[in-house]
């Protein structure tokens, strides 16, 4: 496996209900919201984003490989 990471263990999980919103706003408003988000985000938030994106990318790659095998 390329770019292997050390073992990461899931020690607990917490279900969260959220809705993804598609928003339209001025660039200045977007910049303010981004700044607020960065001020509030924790290291755990960044790790969870990275793990989620890594899993989504791994699934996409596996699906692409599966499709190319057909």
Secondary structure, 3 states (H helix, E strand, C coil): CCCCCCCCCCCCCCCCCCCCCCCCCCHHHHHHHHHHHHHHCCHHHHHHHHHHHHHHHHHHHHHHHHHHCC
